[in-house]
Amino acid sequence: MSAGAIVGIIVAVVVVVLVIGLMSVARRRKLQQRFGPEYDRVVGETHSHRKANSELAERERRVRSLDIHPLDETVRVKYAGEWAAIQERFVDQPEQAVGQAGMLVTSVMKDRGYPTEDYDQILADLSVEHANTLDHYRAANQVSLQAQEGAASTEDLRLAMLHYRALFGDLLGQPEGAGTAAPGQQVNAEATAARPAETLPAESVPDEGLPTDARPAGAGAPGAADAEPERVVPAPRPGPAR
């Protein structure tokens, strides 16, 4: 084999390696943009970018095979009303309200087309389209488990309501005719609560409720300043610590 042919083969191999490397980097960036903090969490669990990329790509394929769909406008309004009632119930029955909030979020998932039988699978499925509010669901579910054991304080329950509200608003989606937020864009309560729940001091957690037009929490709209005041998650009543 001539020297020229050998050089040509070496150059071709180098080009192929570079192309594969660039494709891998592009794929990783795409997954990082889509999954946000969930990407880093999976990398930490698998201790490998390659394994994380494979797992997250598999999640995308699975969700594409599901019949995930937006809610009908009538159903959206119904759910928004149910949330408002649960939020008001928090004043006198915080534990019951948190439990009902969790069940309502599950009902919305089912109506959107998400399977809800297995908690870990729920997290994996939601991570594809709702990665930015996924940690809220984890935190709220943890408090719900503590509440079942009688180990959740009133402040824990208040934060759980806020966490459930973030995912609830994300799942509910925007009303018909509303503009679509840019990918990865956070809105108000979700942006404020993007940090892990344990790092948020109580006074930094927003108390505003889901807008009455059922928009995702904090989503602005022309004329919003003239709308009637939002409902709030009331501050916990003082009482003996558990």
C-alpha positions, 0 to 999 in steps of 0.5 A, spaced: 500 500 500 502 506 498 504 512 503 498 516 499 493 511 500 495 510 508 495 517 509 488 517 506 485 512 510 488 515 516 485 522 514 478 518 513 478 515 520 480 522 523 474 525 520 469 519 522 471 520 529 470 527 529 464 527 526 461 522 531 464 526 537 460 532 534 454 528 533 455 526 540 456 533 543 450 535 539 446 530 542 448 531 549 446 538 549 440 537 546 438 532 552 441 537 557 436 543 554 430 538 554 431 535 561 435 541 565 436 539 572 434 532 571 440 530 566 445 532 571 441 528 576 441 522 571 448 523 570 450 523 577 446 516 578 449 512 572 456 516 573 456 516 566 454 521 560 453 515 555 448 511 560 445 518 561 444 519 554 441 512 553 436 512 558 433 519 557 433 518 549 429 511 551 424 516 556 423 520 549 421 514 545 417 511 550 413 518 551 412 518 544 409 512 544 404 514 549 397 518 547 399 524 551 395 530 549 392 537 552 386 538 556 380 540 553 378 547 555 372 545 559 376 540 563 381 545 564 376 550 567 373 544 571 380 542 574 382 549 576 375 550 580 377 544 584 384 546 585 381 553 588 376 549 592 382 544 595 386 551 596 381 554 600 380 547 604 387 548 606 386 553 612 382 548 616 384 541 614 391 542 611 393 534 611 387 533 607 388 538 602 395 536 601 392 529 600 387 531 595 392 536 591 396 530 590 390 526 588 388 532 583 395 532 580 394 524 579 387 525 575 390 531 571 396 526 569 391 521 567 387 525 563 393 528 559 394 520 558 400 519 563 400 512 566 400 513 573 401 506 576 408 506 578 411 512 582 418 511 578 415 511 571 411 517 573 417 521 574 421 518 568 415 520 563 414 526 566 421 528 565 420 528 558 415 534 558 415 537 565 422 536 567 422 543 570 417 542 575 419 535 576 423 536 583 416 539 585 413 533 585 418 529 588 418 534 594 410 534 595 410 527 594 415 526 600 411 531 604 405 527 603 408 520 605 410 524 612 403 526 613 400 519 612 405 518 618 403 524 622 410 527 621 409 533 617 408 540 620 403 545 618 409 549 614 411 542 611 404 541 608 404 549 606 410 548 602 407 541 599 401 545 596 406 550 593 410 544 590 403 541 587 401 547 585 407 548 580 406 541 577 399 542 577 399 549 573 404 546 568 400 540 567 394 544 566 397 548 560 395 554 557 388 556 555 386 556 548 389 562 544 394 563 549 401 564 547 406 558 548 412 560 552 419 558 549 422 552 551 425 551 558 422 558 560 420 558 567 414 562 570 413 566 576 412 561 582 416 555 578 422 560 577 422 562 584 421 555 586 426 552 581 432 551 587 431 545 591 425 545 596 430 545 602 434 551 600 428 555 600 426 559 606 419 560 608 419 567 607 421 566 600 416 561 597 410 565 594 403 565 596 399 567 590 394 562 588 393 559 581 390 564 577 382 564 576 383 563 568 387 557 569 393 559 566 400 556 569 402 559 575 405 566 574 403 566 567 402 574 565 397 576 560 395 583 557 390 586 562 392 582 568 393 588 572 386 589 572 384 582 573 381 580 580 386 578 586 389 571 585 387 566 591 392 565 596 395 559 600 393 561 607 399 562 611 399 556 617 395 558 623 399 557 629 399 551 633 402 546 637 408 543 633 408 535 631 
